[in-house]
Amino acid sequence: MTFDVVVHVSLRPGIADPQGATIERALPALGFEGVSGVGVGKAISFRVDAADEESARSLVGDLCERFLSNPVIEDSSISISPAAATVG
């Protein structure tokens, strides 16, 4: 089976986020008041072939720990769904 995967990676609580802080400081000058807690992360999307969703989740979990994120300072969340059929 083929699965669509989206991995969201964000900094762990307590880790400095200079990009988020810069954005948050700039927002009032752009007319956006009352915005706080800005954090910057990344989203990685791809497809994976696996026997079932459990196997796909295990594969993607290993991929996150070894390559897509730094587990010392980052958290990752995984969304997996059966791939939509493609036309063509």
Secondary structure, DSSP 8 states (H G I E B T S, - for coil): -EEEEEEEEEE-TTS--HHHHHHHHHTGGGT--S-------EEEEEEEE-SSHHHHHHHHHHHIIIII--TTTEEEEEEEEE------
